[in-house]
Amino acid sequence: MIEPSPITDQEFALFQRLIYKIAGISLSDAKKVLLVGRLSRRLKQYELGNFGQYYRMLAGGQHPEELQTMVDLLTTNETYFFREQKHFDFLRDEILQKRRSPACFRVWSAACSSGEEVYTLAMMLAEHLPNAPWEIVGSDISTQVLAKAATGHCSLARTEGIPPGFMSKYCLKGVRSHAGTFLIAPELRRHTSFHQINLMNPVDAEIGEFEVIFLRNVMIYFDPPTKTKVVHNLLPRLKSGGHLIIGHSETLNGLTDRVEAILPTIYRKP
């Protein structure tokens, strides 16, 4: 098997521009080691001698499936259940408790990764809207994480953060060959759907409108123009009076005047 040559600064710059063009992600120079670690196996798979050859293979347009694999490898982000608890407290206390409409309550997890946010939301809605219709849409640019998310199958090592009552009520512990894992209960999964969506592009109206959009811990990878573009692509899908929730280290200050801040990281569309 060919051992690829170390990546050059020029080759890394090509991949920086490519992933920015596709996904809006600004890879800093400090991410060179990460890129090499995640893509080296692909070069070996195709018996390529250097990263320049792999880039030309991707940029030539003849291997769209490999381009998607590259995107999957470079955009997979860490997530976990009940991340940033204050957002779920707000959802429970300020949105769900005050809701009076009989219409289906819809939430979009707009960068759902492997699905922990979607299923956290599902537990919350099942608990606090027991007699009302609800739906959660999860989306990501990575087909790899979406396939995993759709299964609802997780390692027991991922249960930190799930309240014990929710764990026993909404999660099925695996046995025999599935020992060490758990499955999100079918009655929750049937309220969820997963779609590949590139937030850099206008969002198809077929996805519908939402009462709440979660866009958390993804804009940290974008530069200001890309952040503005992404937010403006999402907002047409947020209902008037609906809420946009972003990550604790993110802000919309200076990016848009189409929503109003009601708490740090929580915005409302007039």
LUMLO-49021 format. One record per residue (C-alpha): residue number from 1; chain; x negated, z negated, y negated. Coordinates in steps of 0.001 Angstrom, whole numbers, plus 500000, padded with zeros to 6 digits. Each point is the difference from the previous one (the first is absolute). Layout:
<r resi="NUM" chain="A" X="X" Z="Z" Y="Y"/>
...
***
This chain:
<r resi="1" chain="A" X="500000" Z="500000" Y="500000"/>
<r resi="2" chain="A" X="498694" Z="500958" Y="496570"/>
<r resi="3" chain="A" X="499099" Z="497104" Y="497693"/>
<r resi="4" chain="A" X="501096" Z="501042" Y="496490"/>
<r resi="5" chain="A" X="497566" Z="499863" Y="497111"/>
<r resi="6" chain="A" X="500507" Z="497197" Y="497451"/>
<r resi="7" chain="A" X="502476" Z="500947" Y="497313"/>
<r resi="8" chain="A" X="498466" Z="501197" Y="496735"/>
<r resi="9" chain="A" X="501224" Z="499058" Y="496542"/>
<r resi="10" chain="A" X="501219" Z="503567" Y="499517"/>
<r resi="11" chain="A" X="501974" Z="499922" Y="503252"/>
<r resi="12" chain="A" X="501559" Z="496648" Y="499145"/>
<r resi="13" chain="A" X="501046" Z="501397" Y="496613"/>
<r resi="14" chain="A" X="501826" Z="502838" Y="501798"/>
<r resi="15" chain="A" X="502031" Z="497495" Y="502026"/>
<r resi="16" chain="A" X="500678" Z="497904" Y="496909"/>
<r resi="17" chain="A" X="501554" Z="503045" Y="498316"/>
<r resi="18" chain="A" X="501896" Z="501022" Y="503131"/>
<r resi="19" chain="A" X="501709" Z="496644" Y="500632"/>
<r resi="20" chain="A" X="500755" Z="499692" Y="496283"/>
<r resi="21" chain="A" X="501654" Z="503423" Y="499995"/>
<r resi="22" chain="A" X="502090" Z="499261" Y="503093"/>
<r resi="23" chain="A" X="500886" Z="496328" Y="499624"/>
<r resi="24" chain="A" X="498987" Z="499021" Y="496462"/>
<r resi="25" chain="A" X="497533" Z="497449" Y="501371"/>
<r resi="26" chain="A" X="496859" Z="499369" Y="497976"/>
<r resi="27" chain="A" X="497239" Z="499196" Y="502487"/>
<r resi="28" chain="A" X="497237" Z="498139" Y="498205"/>
<r resi="29" chain="A" X="496374" Z="500551" Y="500918"/>
<r resi="30" chain="A" X="500130" Z="496615" Y="501733"/>
<r resi="31" chain="A" X="502399" Z="501523" Y="502562"/>
<r resi="32" chain="A" X="497376" Z="502386" Y="501377"/>
<r resi="33" chain="A" X="499261" Z="497709" Y="502961"/>
<r resi="34" chain="A" X="503720" Z="499728" Y="500775"/>
<r resi="35" chain="A" X="500439" Z="503777" Y="499926"/>
<r resi="36" chain="A" X="497026" Z="500577" Y="502289"/>
<r resi="37" chain="A" X="501187" Z="497310" Y="502393"/>
<r resi="38" chain="A" X="503481" Z="501479" Y="500268"/>
<r resi="39" chain="A" X="499104" Z="503695" Y="500142"/>
<r resi="40" chain="A" X="496798" Z="500097" Y="502065"/>
<r resi="41" chain="A" X="501928" Z="500150" Y="503269"/>
<r resi="42" chain="A" X="501842" Z="503080" Y="498767"/>
<r resi="43" chain="A" X="496712" Z="501808" Y="499407"/>
<r resi="44" chain="A" X="498894" Z="499079" Y="503517"/>
<r resi="45" chain="A" X="503360" Z="501155" Y="501385"/>
<r resi="46" chain="A" X="499381" Z="503476" Y="498584"/>
<r resi="47" chain="A" X="496227" Z="499897" Y="500627"/>
<r resi="48" chain="A" X="499222" Z="500449" Y="496321"/>
<r resi="49" chain="A" X="496542" Z="499265" Y="498688"/>
<r resi="50" chain="A" X="500877" Z="498793" Y="496504"/>
<r resi="51" chain="A" X="502856" Z="498971" Y="497719"/>
<r resi="52" chain="A" X="499786" Z="503250" Y="498059"/>
<r resi="53" chain="A" X="501078" Z="501915" Y="503114"/>
<r resi="54" chain="A" X="502919" Z="497635" Y="500512"/>
<r resi="55" chain="A" X="501054" Z="500374" Y="496369"/>
<r resi="56" chain="A" X="499955" Z="503801" Y="500247"/>
<r resi="57" chain="A" X="502091" Z="499777" Y="503163"/>
<r resi="58" chain="A" X="502599" Z="497917" Y="498154"/>
<r resi="59" chain="A" X="499944" Z="501974" Y="496759"/>
<r resi="60" chain="A" X="500352" Z="503334" Y="501777"/>
<r resi="61" chain="A" X="503656" Z="499329" Y="500745"/>
<r resi="62" chain="A" X="499755" Z="500996" Y="503662"/>
<r resi="63" chain="A" X="500308" Z="496466" Y="501374"/>
<r resi="64" chain="A" X="502942" Z="498240" Y="498305"/>
<r resi="65" chain="A" X="500274" Z="497512" Y="502867"/>
<r resi="66" chain="A" X="496396" Z="498921" Y="499458"/>
<r resi="67" chain="A" X="500579" Z="499709" Y="496258"/>
<r resi="68" chain="A" X="502866" Z="497611" Y="500797"/>
<r resi="69" chain="A" X="497700" Z="498037" Y="502316"/>
<r resi="70" chain="A" X="497473" Z="499660" Y="497181"/>
<r resi="71" chain="A" X="502752" Z="498766" Y="497665"/>
<r resi="72" chain="A" X="501181" Z="497523" Y="502647"/>
<r resi="73" chain="A" X="496503" Z="498599" Y="500430"/>
<r resi="74" chain="A" X="499307" Z="499609" Y="496284"/>
<r resi="75" chain="A" X="503372" Z="498618" Y="498877"/>
<r resi="76" chain="A" X="500774" Z="497341" Y="502615"/>
<r resi="77" chain="A" X="500279" Z="496664" Y="498175"/>
<r resi="78" chain="A" X="500310" Z="496387" Y="501103"/>
<r resi="79" chain="A" X="503442" Z="498429" Y="499919"/>
<r resi="80" chain="A" X="501773" Z="497018" Y="501510"/>
<r resi="81" chain="A" X="503398" Z="498332" Y="500267"/>
<r resi="82" chain="A" X="501407" Z="498192" Y="496947"/>
<r resi="83" chain="A" X="497053" Z="501042" Y="497847"/>
<r resi="84" chain="A" X="500410" Z="498622" Y="496458"/>
<r resi="85" chain="A" X="502848" Z="497653" Y="500849"/>
<r resi="86" chain="A" X="501228" Z="499698" Y="496401"/>
<r resi="87" chain="A" X="501355" Z="503555" Y="500171"/>
<r resi="88" chain="A" X="502174" Z="499148" Y="502985"/>
<r resi="89" chain="A" X="501125" Z="496798" Y="498287"/>
<r resi="90" chain="A" X="501098" Z="502119" Y="497009"/>
<r resi="91" chain="A" X="501769" Z="502433" Y="502301"/>
<r resi="92" chain="A" X="501890" Z="497111" Y="501621"/>
<r resi="93" chain="A" X="500778" Z="497891" Y="496941"/>
<r resi="94" chain="A" X="500456" Z="502535" Y="497199"/>
<r resi="95" chain="A" X="501162" Z="503175" Y="501711"/>
<r resi="96" chain="A" X="501724" Z="499246" Y="503297"/>
<r resi="97" chain="A" X="501652" Z="496716" Y="498960"/>
<r resi="98" chain="A" X="501535" Z="501643" Y="496939"/>
<r resi="99" chain="A" X="501063" Z="503202" Y="501703"/>
<r resi="100" chain="A" X="503747" Z="500701" Y="500048"/>
<r resi="101" chain="A" X="500223" Z="503722" Y="500786"/>
<r resi="102" chain="A" X="501318" Z="501035" Y="503444"/>
<r resi="103" chain="A" X="497844" Z="503156" Y="499970"/>
<r resi="104" chain="A" X="497046" Z="500374" Y="502340"/>
<r resi="105" chain="A" X="496973" Z="498137" Y="498603"/>
<r resi="106" chain="A" X="496968" Z="502283" Y="500219"/>
<r resi="107" chain="A" X="496320" Z="499088" Y="499647"/>
<r resi="108" chain="A" X="497002" Z="502334" Y="500045"/>
<r resi="109" chain="A" X="496591" Z="498799" Y="501138"/>
<r resi="110" chain="A" X="498069" Z="502828" Y="498369"/>
<r resi="111" chain="A" X="496563" Z="499374" Y="501523"/>
<r resi="112" chain="A" X="500990" Z="498249" Y="503195"/>
<r resi="113" chain="A" X="496824" Z="500475" Y="502054"/>
<r resi="114" chain="A" X="500595" Z="498619" Y="503523"/>
<r resi="115" chain="A" X="503427" Z="498610" Y="499174"/>
<r resi="116" chain="A" X="499576" Z="496272" Y="499414"/>
<r resi="117" chain="A" X="501602" Z="500229" Y="496552"/>
<r resi="118" chain="A" X="502967" Z="501963" Y="501364"/>
<r resi="119" chain="A" X="500679" Z="497454" Y="502719"/>
<r resi="120" chain="A" X="499515" Z="497072" Y="497628"/>
<r resi="121" chain="A" X="502699" Z="501562" Y="497832"/>
<r resi="122" chain="A" X="502164" Z="500580" Y="503063"/>
<r resi="123" chain="A" X="499831" Z="496310" Y="500922"/>
<r resi="124" chain="A" X="500915" Z="499050" Y="496439"/>
<r resi="125" chain="A" X="502975" Z="502346" Y="499807"/>
<r resi="126" chain="A" X="501275" Z="499108" Y="503463"/>
<r resi="127" chain="A" X="499865" Z="496342" Y="499021"/>
<r resi="128" chain="A" X="501548" Z="500243" Y="496548"/>
<r resi="129" chain="A" X="502364" Z="502983" Y="500363"/>
<r resi="130" chain="A" X="501475" Z="499188" Y="503418"/>
<r resi="131" chain="A" X="503339" Z="501638" Y="499294"/>
<r resi="132" chain="A" X="498941" Z="502854" Y="497743"/>
<r resi="133" chain="A" X="498476" Z="503416" Y="500756"/>
<r resi="134" chain="A" X="496310" Z="500448" Y="499239"/>
<r resi="135" chain="A" X="497189" Z="502468" Y="500619"/>
<r resi="136" chain="A" X="496229" Z="500057" Y="499539"/>
<r resi="137" chain="A" X="497918" Z="503153" Y="499660"/>
<r resi="138" chain="A" X="496269" Z="499794" Y="500622"/>
<r resi="139" chain="A" X="497638" Z="502749" Y="498924"/>
<r resi="140" chain="A" X="496288" Z="500685" Y="500016"/>
<r resi="141" chain="A" X="497648" Z="502952" Y="499717"/>
<r resi="142" chain="A" X="498446" Z="499136" Y="503380"/>
<r resi="143" chain="A" X="501810" Z="501303" Y="503069"/>
<r resi="144" chain="A" X="497873" Z="497706" Y="502163"/>
<r resi="145" chain="A" X="501243" Z="496750" Y="498477"/>
<r resi="146" chain="A" X="503578" Z="501302" Y="499808"/>
<r resi="147" chain="A" X="500011" Z="500655" Y="503739"/>
<r resi="148" chain="A" X="498849" Z="496435" Y="500587"/>
<r resi="149" chain="A" X="502490" Z="498571" Y="497528"/>
<r resi="150" chain="A" X="502940" Z="501763" Y="501630"/>
<r resi="151" chain="A" X="499364" Z="498242" Y="503312"/>
<r resi="152" chain="A" X="500437" Z="496505" Y="498511"/>
<r resi="153" chain="A" X="497429" Z="498854" Y="502550"/>
<r resi="154" chain="A" X="497402" Z="497523" Y="498704"/>
<r resi="155" chain="A" X="497271" Z="497699" Y="501216"/>
<r resi="156" chain="A" X="500828" Z="496299" Y="500090"/>
<r resi="157" chain="A" X="496857" Z="499560" Y="497914"/>
<r resi="158" chain="A" X="502017" Z="501560" Y="497129"/>
<r resi="159" chain="A" X="502716" Z="497319" Y="499906"/>
<r resi="160" chain="A" X="498400" Z="497850" Y="497295"/>
<r resi="161" chain="A" X="502420" Z="499782" Y="497104"/>
<r resi="162" chain="A" X="503162" Z="500543" Y="502041"/>
<r resi="163" chain="A" X="502178" Z="496852" Y="499770"/>
<r resi="164" chain="A" X="500479" Z="498447" Y="503467"/>
<r resi="165" chain="A" X="503767" Z="500404" Y="499743"/>
<r resi="166" chain="A" X="499646" Z="503711" Y="499264"/>
<r resi="167" chain="A" X="497472" Z="500395" Y="502805"/>
<r resi="168" chain="A" X="502391" Z="498634" Y="502602"/>
<r resi="169" chain="A" X="503016" Z="501813" Y="498555"/>
<r resi="170" chain="A" X="498642" Z="503457" Y="499227"/>
<r resi="171" chain="A" X="496906" Z="500475" Y="502184"/>
<r resi="172" chain="A" X="499898" Z="500519" Y="503768"/>
<r resi="173" chain="A" X="496899" Z="498582" Y="501654"/>
<r resi="174" chain="A" X="498365" Z="502333" Y="502513"/>
<r resi="175" chain="A" X="499545" Z="499083" Y="503650"/>
<r resi="176" chain="A" X="497846" Z="501293" Y="502873"/>
<r resi="177" chain="A" X="498301" Z="503229" Y="498850"/>
<r resi="178" chain="A" X="501183" Z="499324" Y="496427"/>
<r resi="179" chain="A" X="498719" Z="496432" Y="499867"/>
<r resi="180" chain="A" X="498322" Z="499202" Y="496680"/>
<r resi="181" chain="A" X="502381" Z="502240" Y="498070"/>
<r resi="182" chain="A" X="503484" Z="499864" Y="498540"/>
<r resi="183" chain="A" X="502707" Z="502517" Y="499160"/>
<r resi="184" chain="A" X="502200" Z="499993" Y="496922"/>
<r resi="185" chain="A" X="503565" Z="499540" Y="501245"/>
<r resi="186" chain="A" X="501985" Z="503245" Y="500443"/>
<r resi="187" chain="A" X="502791" Z="498747" Y="497742"/>
<r resi="188" chain="A" X="497470" Z="500007" Y="497131"/>
<r resi="189" chain="A" X="498255" Z="503239" Y="500918"/>
<r resi="190" chain="A" X="503236" Z="501970" Y="499975"/>
<r resi="191" chain="A" X="500280" Z="499321" Y="496256"/>
<r resi="192" chain="A" X="496568" Z="501551" Y="499324"/>
<r resi="193" chain="A" X="498604" Z="503508" Y="499767"/>
<r resi="194" chain="A" X="496510" Z="501349" Y="499325"/>
<r resi="195" chain="A" X="498948" Z="503140" Y="498132"/>
<r resi="196" chain="A" X="496732" Z="501598" Y="498989"/>
<r resi="197" chain="A" X="500022" Z="500188" Y="496209"/>
<r resi="198" chain="A" X="497087" Z="500828" Y="497720"/>
<r resi="199" chain="A" X="500643" Z="498007" Y="496822"/>
<r resi="200" chain="A" X="497970" Z="502528" Y="498039"/>
<r resi="201" chain="A" X="502910" Z="502436" Y="500312"/>
<r resi="202" chain="A" X="503562" Z="499797" Y="498629"/>
<r resi="203" chain="A" X="502165" Z="498155" Y="502522"/>
<r resi="204" chain="A" X="502719" Z="502045" Y="501698"/>
<r resi="205" chain="A" X="503442" Z="498899" Y="498827"/>
<r resi="206" chain="A" X="501185" Z="500026" Y="503620"/>
<r resi="207" chain="A" X="498420" Z="496594" Y="500467"/>
<r resi="208" chain="A" X="502752" Z="498600" Y="497770"/>
<r resi="209" chain="A" X="499901" Z="497163" Y="497474"/>
<r resi="210" chain="A" X="498923" Z="496400" Y="500421"/>
<r resi="211" chain="A" X="500811" Z="496579" Y="498601"/>
<r resi="212" chain="A" X="496387" Z="498892" Y="500483"/>
<r resi="213" chain="A" X="496713" Z="501881" Y="500385"/>
<r resi="214" chain="A" X="496890" Z="498213" Y="501211"/>
<r resi="215" chain="A" X="496810" Z="501776" Y="498882"/>
<r resi="216" chain="A" X="497440" Z="497310" Y="500743"/>
<r resi="217" chain="A" X="496234" Z="500048" Y="500318"/>
<r resi="218" chain="A" X="499632" Z="503758" Y="499838"/>
<r resi="219" chain="A" X="499518" Z="500681" Y="496277"/>
<r resi="220" chain="A" X="496725" Z="498086" Y="500082"/>
<r resi="221" chain="A" X="498551" Z="503158" Y="501574"/>
<r resi="222" chain="A" X="501241" Z="502268" Y="497172"/>
<r resi="223" chain="A" X="498649" Z="500801" Y="496558"/>
<r resi="224" chain="A" X="502403" Z="499596" Y="497013"/>
<r resi="225" chain="A" X="501255" Z="503620" Y="499894"/>
<r resi="226" chain="A" X="500748" Z="499883" Y="503735"/>
<r resi="227" chain="A" X="501765" Z="496637" Y="499683"/>
<r resi="228" chain="A" X="502255" Z="501454" Y="497287"/>
<r resi="229" chain="A" X="500723" Z="503076" Y="502097"/>
<r resi="230" chain="A" X="500888" Z="497954" Y="503090"/>
<r resi="231" chain="A" X="502275" Z="497601" Y="498118"/>
<r resi="232" chain="A" X="501833" Z="502858" Y="498293"/>
<r resi="233" chain="A" X="500444" Z="501730" Y="503362"/>
<r resi="234" chain="A" X="501664" Z="496864" Y="501407"/>
<r resi="235" chain="A" X="502207" Z="498905" Y="497129"/>
<r resi="236" chain="A" X="502660" Z="502739" Y="500379"/>
<r resi="237" chain="A" X="500738" Z="498470" Y="503406"/>
<r resi="238" chain="A" X="500560" Z="496504" Y="498546"/>
<r resi="239" chain="A" X="503582" Z="499202" Y="498981"/>
<r resi="240" chain="A" X="500767" Z="498785" Y="496504"/>
<r resi="241" chain="A" X="499731" Z="496221" Y="500125"/>
<r resi="242" chain="A" X="497708" Z="500258" Y="503004"/>
<r resi="243" chain="A" X="496624" Z="498308" Y="500376"/>
<r resi="244" chain="A" X="496491" Z="501390" Y="500489"/>
<r resi="245" chain="A" X="497551" Z="497509" Y="501508"/>
<r resi="246" chain="A" X="496227" Z="500563" Y="499944"/>
<r resi="247" chain="A" X="496987" Z="498078" Y="501304"/>
<r resi="248" chain="A" X="498704" Z="496765" Y="498486"/>
<r resi="249" chain="A" X="496839" Z="501679" Y="498663"/>
<r resi="250" chain="A" X="501855" Z="502961" Y="498520"/>
<r resi="251" chain="A" X="501837" Z="500662" Y="496736"/>
<r resi="252" chain="A" X="502064" Z="502742" Y="498401"/>
<r resi="253" chain="A" X="498833" Z="499122" Y="496494"/>
<r resi="254" chain="A" X="499215" Z="503192" Y="498132"/>
<r resi="255" chain="A" X="501229" Z="502192" Y="502870"/>
<r resi="256" chain="A" X="503733" Z="500358" Y="499399"/>
<r resi="257" chain="A" X="502804" Z="498901" Y="497694"/>
<r resi="258" chain="A" X="502720" Z="500880" Y="502513"/>
<r resi="259" chain="A" X="500177" Z="496481" Y="501462"/>
<r resi="260" chain="A" X="499874" Z="496560" Y="498402"/>
<r resi="261" chain="A" X="497914" Z="497088" Y="501246"/>
<r resi="262" chain="A" X="502086" Z="496981" Y="500943"/>
<r resi="263" chain="A" X="497217" Z="498093" Y="501776"/>
<r resi="264" chain="A" X="496349" Z="500826" Y="500696"/>
<r resi="265" chain="A" X="500011" Z="502871" Y="502555"/>
<r resi="266" chain="A" X="503831" Z="500239" Y="500000"/>
<r resi="267" chain="A" X="501718" Z="502668" Y="497891"/>
<r resi="268" chain="A" X="503620" Z="501020" Y="499397"/>
<r resi="269" chain="A" X="501320" Z="503465" Y="499237"/>
<r resi="270" chain="A" X="502511" Z="499801" Y="497113"/>
***
